[in-house]
Amino acid sequence: MVYLTRREYFNGAHKLYKADWSPEKNVEVFGKCANKHFHGHNFDVFVTVKGNPDPDTGFVINAHALSKIMKREIVERLDHKNFNLDVPEFKNIMGTSENVAIQIWKWVEPHLEGCQLHCVKLVETENIYVEYFGEEK
């Protein structure tokens, strides 16, 4: 089994805030992320696939094909977007990095051929990243 990882990046904004909580509780739980005017990040996203190299090409997946999938399914949907306002999938769930990583998996997985999605790693800051390995089966 060989693992191949491709990185792309995008800029996005969000606000972590629960309308049914008081402003004080939101600040207590979410800190600066509860800013009423939103805040943004420069995200790096790493998609790792796994499989056996094709006997003809030697690829688990053509890295250019993976890049096209990532740009179409991730970057075009999230780059320079406000997750809370512009991304329908986050209308009723918090646009945390954890939830964004799960959604990225859902967008990318159906488009992979000849390999399996292993991990989505989303880097929010130099100190915070999440990794999602799919649902337990």
DOLOSE-419087 format. One line per field, with one value per atom (N, C-alpha, C): x, y, z. Coordinates in nm, 4 decimals, always signed. Each point is the difference from the previous one (the first is absolute). Layout:
BEGIN
px <- c(X, ...) $
py <- c(Y, ...) $
pz <- c(Z, ...) $
//
This chain:
BEGIN
px <- c(+0.0859, -0.0859, +0.0902, -0.0311, +0.0750, -0.0951, +0.0494, -0.0782, +0.0548, -0.0887, +0.0381, -0.0785, +0.0690, -0.0649, +0.0205, -0.1070, +0.0036, -0.0489, +0.0653, -0.0383, -0.0585, -0.1050, -0.0551, -0.0255, -0.0404, -0.0261, -0.1179, -0.0605, -0.1105, -0.0111, -0.0678, -0.0269, -0.1487, -0.0346, -0.1411, -0.0258, -0.1243, -0.0411, -0.1133, -0.0089, -0.1106, -0.0164, -0.1094, -0.0272, -0.0520, +0.0568, -0.0483, -0.0910, -0.1289, -0.0987, -0.1302, -0.0574, -0.1309, -0.1031, -0.0978, -0.0993, -0.0827, -0.0165, -0.0815, +0.0803, +0.1273, +0.0818, +0.0121, +0.0295, +0.0250, +0.1331, +0.0168, +0.1301, +0.1148, -0.0259, +0.1035, +0.0417, -0.0991, +0.0328, +0.0749, -0.0407, +0.0717, +0.1455, +0.0255, +0.1379, +0.0743, -0.0671, +0.0627, +0.0438, -0.0840, +0.0292, +0.0889, -0.0306, +0.0669, +0.1053, +0.0085, +0.1008, -0.0119, +0.1155, +0.0021, -0.0727, -0.0163, -0.0694, -0.1488, -0.0511, -0.1407, -0.0180, +0.1024, -0.0052, -0.1211, -0.0839, -0.1239, +0.0239, +0.1193, +0.0319, +0.0789, +0.0034, +0.0689, +0.1523, +0.0737, +0.1458, +0.0445, +0.1222, +0.0435, +0.1295, +0.0256, +0.1214, +0.0512, +0.1287, +0.0620, +0.0190, -0.0871, -0.0013, +0.0897, +0.0698, +0.0650, -0.0805, -0.0274, -0.0728, +0.0851, +0.0181, +0.0767, -0.0963, -0.0045, -0.0818, +0.0951, -0.0133, +0.0831, -0.0861, +0.0466, -0.0675, +0.0939, -0.0595, +0.0820, -0.0417, +0.0956, -0.0282, +0.1289, -0.0138, +0.1160, +0.0307, +0.1260, +0.0344, -0.0495, -0.0523, -0.0440, +0.1226, -0.0099, +0.1168, +0.0501, -0.0871, +0.0423, +0.0594, -0.0655, +0.0442, +0.0894, -0.0135, +0.0724, -0.0684, -0.1166, -0.0725, -0.1039, -0.0172, -0.1184, -0.1169, +0.0267, -0.0895, +0.0896, -0.0372, +0.0752, -0.0150, +0.1105, -0.0037, -0.0697, +0.0103, -0.0700, -0.1509, -0.0431, -0.1436, -0.0498, +0.0783, -0.0383, -0.0066, +0.0949, -0.0025, -0.1263, -0.0401, -0.1229, -0.1224, -0.0059, -0.1117, -0.0018, +0.1162, +0.0072, -0.0367, +0.0470, -0.0328, -0.1490, -0.0579, -0.1436, -0.0862, +0.0289, -0.0868, +0.0260, +0.1196, +0.0342, +0.0208, +0.1008, +0.0402, -0.1124, -0.0626, -0.1069, -0.1191, -0.0221, -0.1133, +0.0321, +0.1276, +0.0338, +0.0871, +0.0748, +0.0961, -0.0693, +0.0429, -0.0548, -0.1505, -0.0435, -0.1402, -0.0145, -0.1164, -0.0391, -0.0763, +0.0566, -0.0618, -0.1426, -0.0226, -0.1323, -0.1045, +0.0405, -0.0952, -0.0006, +0.1139, +0.0151, +0.0027, +0.0125, +0.0145, -0.1224, -0.0901, -0.1257, +0.0177, +0.1066, +0.0210, +0.0208, +0.0335, +0.0230, -0.1130, -0.1133, -0.1141, -0.0479, -0.0003, -0.0532, +0.1027, +0.1274, +0.1055, +0.1118, +0.0709, +0.1092, +0.1132, +0.0498, +0.1080, +0.1373, +0.0139, +0.1304, +0.0908, +0.1272, +0.0931, -0.0352, -0.0467, -0.0403, -0.1118, -0.1036, -0.1129, +0.0370, +0.0893, +0.0445, +0.0759, +0.0852, +0.0753, -0.0945, -0.1015, -0.0984, -0.0711, -0.0378, -0.0684, +0.0911, +0.1266, +0.0957, +0.0060, +0.0043, -0.0013, -0.1212, -0.1176, -0.1231, +0.0039, +0.0657, +0.0092, +0.1001, +0.1113, +0.1094, -0.0190, -0.0404, -0.0011, -0.0706, -0.1179, -0.0691, +0.0740, +0.1005, +0.0685, +0.1309, +0.0351, +0.1252, -0.0231, +0.0909, -0.0069, +0.1341, -0.0041, +0.1213, +0.0783, -0.0536, +0.0648, -0.1073, +0.0403, -0.0938, +0.0463, -0.0945, +0.0319, +0.0434, +0.1162, +0.0546, -0.0173, +0.0286, -0.0010, -0.0198, -0.0762, -0.0079, +0.0610, +0.1036, +0.0654, -0.0240, -0.0563, -0.0298, +0.0769, +0.0893, +0.0833, -0.0625, -0.0447, -0.0648, +0.1024, +0.0928, +0.1090, +0.1261, +0.1106, +0.1233, -0.0067, -0.0944, -0.0124, -0.1208, -0.0898, -0.1233, -0.0254, -0.0175, -0.0468, -0.0847, -0.0826, -0.0827, +0.0279, -0.0190, +0.0105, -0.1266, -0.0543, -0.1203, +0.0286, -0.0305, +0.0289, -0.1272, -0.1109, -0.1247, -0.0728, -0.1198, -0.0834, +0.0525, -0.0157, +0.0311, -0.1021, +0.0444, -0.0928, -0.0026) $
py <- c(-0.1178, +0.1178, +0.1238, +0.0932, +0.1251, +0.1150, +0.1019, +0.1177, +0.1188, +0.0757, +0.1200, +0.1170, +0.1095, +0.1186, +0.1185, +0.0751, +0.1232, +0.1145, +0.1170, +0.1186, +0.1048, +0.0637, +0.1202, +0.0990, +0.1198, +0.0998, +0.0871, +0.0603, +0.0926, +0.0933, +0.1104, +0.0969, -0.0029, -0.0019, -0.0049, +0.0694, +0.0405, +0.0677, -0.0783, +0.0146, -0.0616, +0.0701, -0.0327, +0.0467, -0.1201, -0.0240, -0.1072, +0.0651, -0.0268, +0.0704, -0.0794, -0.0206, -0.0665, +0.1050, +0.0211, +0.1046, -0.0211, -0.1252, -0.0250, +0.0122, +0.0372, +0.0285, +0.1508, +0.0417, +0.1427, +0.0397, +0.1287, +0.0458, -0.0375, +0.0070, -0.0323, -0.1474, -0.0876, -0.1431, -0.0283, +0.0639, -0.0182, +0.0407, +0.1129, +0.0453, -0.0941, -0.0469, -0.0941, -0.1278, -0.0529, -0.1264, +0.0208, +0.0996, +0.0151, +0.1104, +0.0818, +0.1053, +0.0963, +0.0380, +0.0946, -0.0534, -0.1308, -0.0595, +0.0339, +0.0564, +0.0414, +0.1448, +0.0594, +0.1381, +0.0200, +0.0972, +0.0198, +0.0367, +0.0464, +0.0383, -0.1094, -0.1200, -0.1133, +0.0181, -0.0983, +0.0056, -0.1020, +0.0144, -0.0864, -0.0724, -0.0987, -0.0802, -0.0276, -0.0235, -0.0517, -0.1493, -0.0803, -0.1439, -0.0735, -0.1010, -0.1000, -0.1270, -0.0660, -0.1274, -0.1063, -0.1098, -0.1134, -0.1174, -0.0548, -0.1174, -0.1160, -0.1051, -0.1189, -0.1150, -0.0620, -0.1173, -0.1194, -0.1186, -0.1209, -0.1012, -0.0820, -0.1046, -0.0635, -0.0855, -0.0638, +0.0703, +0.0231, +0.0677, -0.0777, +0.0734, -0.0584, -0.0607, -0.1220, -0.0631, +0.0735, +0.0742, +0.0732, +0.1367, +0.0741, +0.1378, +0.0118, -0.0945, +0.0100, +0.0927, +0.0547, +0.0939, -0.0715, +0.0466, -0.0344, +0.0785, +0.1263, +0.0895, +0.1032, +0.0461, +0.1069, +0.1250, +0.0560, +0.1155, +0.1196, +0.0133, +0.1100, -0.0201, -0.1247, -0.0299, +0.0287, -0.0377, +0.0281, +0.1502, +0.0743, +0.1453, +0.0591, -0.0474, +0.0504, -0.0284, -0.1204, -0.0348, +0.0939, +0.0208, +0.0849, +0.1442, +0.0506, +0.1389, +0.0168, -0.0969, +0.0081, -0.0214, -0.1035, -0.0396, +0.0738, +0.0544, +0.0682, +0.1494, +0.0332, +0.1404, +0.0837, -0.0474, +0.0794, +0.0199, -0.0944, +0.0113, +0.0874, +0.0040, +0.0634, +0.1245, +0.0160, +0.1105, +0.1352, +0.0859, +0.1348, -0.0019, -0.1003, -0.0115, +0.0140, +0.0454, -0.0004, -0.1300, -0.0912, -0.1317, +0.0110, +0.0906, +0.0147, +0.0495, +0.0849, +0.0654, -0.0542, -0.0474, -0.0335, -0.1493, -0.0847, -0.1439, -0.0711, -0.0467, -0.0581, -0.1126, -0.0779, -0.1123, +0.0444, +0.1273, +0.0495, +0.0896, -0.0079, +0.0798, -0.0426, -0.1311, -0.0502, -0.0696, +0.0041, -0.0547, +0.1024, -0.0065, +0.0935, -0.0221, +0.1073, -0.0085, -0.0116, -0.0914, -0.0244, -0.0732, +0.0001, -0.0756, -0.1480, -0.0508, -0.1406, -0.0283, +0.0829, -0.0207, +0.0282, +0.0953, +0.0273, -0.1205, -0.0606, -0.1187, -0.1139, -0.0215, -0.1053, +0.0297, +0.1259, +0.0366, -0.0159, +0.0357, -0.0176, -0.1470, -0.0887, -0.1445, -0.0348, +0.0493, -0.0315, +0.0518, +0.1141, +0.0560, -0.0754, -0.0427, -0.0580, -0.1491, -0.0749, -0.1467, -0.0541, +0.0508, -0.0586, +0.0152, +0.0861, +0.0301, -0.0770, -0.0828, -0.0751, -0.1334, -0.0342, -0.1279, -0.0696, -0.1283, -0.0794, +0.0144, +0.0753, +0.0181, +0.0329, +0.0042, +0.0321, +0.1254, +0.0776, +0.1150, -0.0499, +0.0468, -0.0433, +0.1079, +0.1253, +0.1062, +0.1360, +0.0835, +0.1421, +0.0722, +0.0758, +0.0796, +0.1462, +0.0743, +0.1412, +0.0811, +0.0858, +0.0828, +0.1387, +0.0362, +0.1299, +0.1076, -0.0317, +0.0903, -0.0839, +0.0648, -0.0777, -0.0872, +0.0266, -0.0756, -0.0930, +0.0098, -0.0791, -0.0657, -0.1310, -0.0713, -0.1176, -0.0473, -0.1178, -0.1022, -0.1270, -0.1082, -0.0837, -0.0349, -0.0821, -0.1227, -0.1171, -0.1259, -0.0734, +0.0698, -0.0611, -0.0665, -0.0439, -0.0663, -0.1390, -0.0424, -0.1383, -0.0909, -0.1079, -0.0922, -0.1320) $
pz <- c(+0.0000, +0.0000, +0.0000, -0.0904, -0.0104, +0.0292, +0.0701, +0.0350, -0.0769, -0.0616, -0.0740, +0.0565, +0.0262, +0.0564, -0.0929, -0.0190, -0.0787, +0.0885, -0.0108, +0.0766, -0.0932, +0.0459, -0.0627, +0.1132, -0.0324, +0.1040, -0.0415, +0.1013, -0.0239, +0.1193, -0.0208, +0.1057, +0.0296, +0.1281, +0.0353, +0.1320, +0.0178, +0.1230, +0.0641, +0.1308, +0.0732, +0.1341, +0.0638, +0.1363, +0.0753, +0.1164, +0.0865, +0.1028, -0.0140, +0.0816, -0.0018, +0.1153, +0.0096, +0.0389, -0.0870, +0.0204, +0.1264, +0.0414, +0.1196, +0.1300, -0.0094, +0.1184, +0.0178, +0.1190, +0.0259, -0.0640, -0.0288, -0.0516, +0.0951, +0.1292, +0.0981, -0.0085, -0.0135, -0.0095, -0.1289, -0.1097, -0.1261, +0.0124, +0.0637, +0.0182, +0.0940, +0.1033, +0.0931, -0.0714, -0.0883, -0.0681, -0.1225, -0.0824, -0.1289, -0.0031, +0.1046, +0.0043, -0.1163, -0.0567, -0.1118, -0.1232, -0.0078, -0.1155, -0.0024, +0.1097, +0.0055, -0.0471, -0.0544, -0.0485, -0.0904, +0.0333, -0.0758, -0.1461, -0.0312, -0.1377, -0.0735, +0.0565, -0.0606, +0.0099, -0.0419, -0.0068, -0.1035, -0.0503, -0.1084, +0.0281, -0.0846, +0.0075, -0.1408, -0.0100, -0.1212, +0.0245, -0.0587, +0.0248, -0.0992, +0.0490, -0.0847, +0.0155, -0.1108, +0.0059, -0.0681, +0.0693, -0.0494, -0.0171, -0.1186, -0.0263, -0.0273, +0.0793, -0.0152, -0.0500, -0.1076, -0.0548, +0.0161, -0.0061, +0.0118, -0.1051, -0.0373, -0.0971, -0.0477, -0.0969, -0.0614, -0.1311, -0.0286, -0.1251, -0.1220, -0.0949, -0.1263, -0.0695, -0.0536, -0.0627, -0.1241, -0.0673, -0.1197, +0.0320, +0.0895, +0.0269, +0.1235, +0.0924, +0.1267, +0.0989, -0.0357, +0.0860, +0.0849, +0.1226, +0.0780, -0.0584, -0.0285, -0.0744, -0.0656, -0.1162, -0.0634, +0.0867, +0.0452, +0.0903, -0.0637, -0.1312, -0.0676, +0.0053, -0.0142, +0.0102, +0.1417, +0.1006, +0.1383, +0.0241, -0.0550, +0.0136, -0.0606, -0.1168, -0.0636, +0.0864, +0.0564, +0.0886, +0.1196, +0.0614, +0.1193, -0.0319, -0.1103, -0.0356, -0.0255, -0.0712, -0.0321, +0.1244, +0.0766, +0.1103, +0.1301, +0.0174, +0.1260, -0.0239, -0.0798, -0.0150, -0.0592, -0.1069, -0.0615, +0.0938, +0.0905, +0.0935, +0.1215, +0.0405, +0.1280, -0.0103, -0.1075, -0.0068, -0.0020, +0.0914, +0.0158, +0.0260, +0.0743, +0.0371, +0.1510, +0.0388, +0.1405, +0.0197, +0.0769, +0.0158, +0.0530, +0.0937, +0.0608, -0.1000, -0.0927, -0.0895, -0.1421, -0.0481, -0.1414, -0.0320, +0.1005, -0.0245, +0.0576, -0.0863, +0.0490, +0.1015, -0.0127, +0.0912, +0.1447, +0.0211, +0.1361, +0.0504, -0.0692, +0.0440, +0.1383, +0.0257, +0.1272, +0.0870, -0.0400, +0.0862, +0.0126, +0.1098, +0.0281, -0.0999, -0.0581, -0.0990, +0.0631, +0.0944, +0.0624, -0.0973, +0.0269, -0.0840, -0.0012, +0.1130, +0.0065, -0.0993, +0.0008, -0.0903, -0.1455, -0.0230, -0.1371, -0.0550, +0.0813, -0.0450, -0.0362, +0.0811, -0.0289, -0.1321, -0.0215, -0.1236, -0.1208, +0.0144, -0.1098, -0.0397, +0.0985, -0.0289, -0.0863, +0.0395, -0.0736, -0.1429, -0.0216, -0.1338, -0.0875, +0.0583, -0.0783, -0.0272, +0.1006, -0.0105, -0.1249, -0.0375, -0.1159, -0.1326, -0.0053, -0.1255, -0.0175, +0.0964, -0.0073, -0.0699, -0.0896, -0.0706, +0.0127, +0.0314, +0.0074, +0.1292, +0.0942, +0.1298, +0.1026, +0.1247, +0.1083, +0.0726, +0.0468, +0.0826, +0.1367, +0.0452, +0.1287, +0.1066, -0.0357, +0.1009, -0.0644, +0.0694, -0.0309, +0.1189, -0.0267, +0.1044, -0.0345, +0.0952, -0.0208, +0.1028, -0.0496, +0.0866, +0.0070, +0.1197, +0.0217, +0.0341, +0.0874, +0.0375, +0.0147, +0.0251, +0.0181, +0.1250, +0.0874, +0.1241, +0.0061, -0.0981, +0.0055, -0.1349, +0.0036, -0.1180, +0.0445, -0.0920, +0.0260, -0.1089, +0.0364, -0.0954, +0.0096, -0.1148, -0.0043, -0.0858, +0.0531, -0.0669, -0.0435, -0.0065, -0.0422, +0.1151, -0.0305, +0.1015, +0.0273, +0.1238, +0.0354, -0.0663, -0.0581, -0.0682, +0.0699) $
//
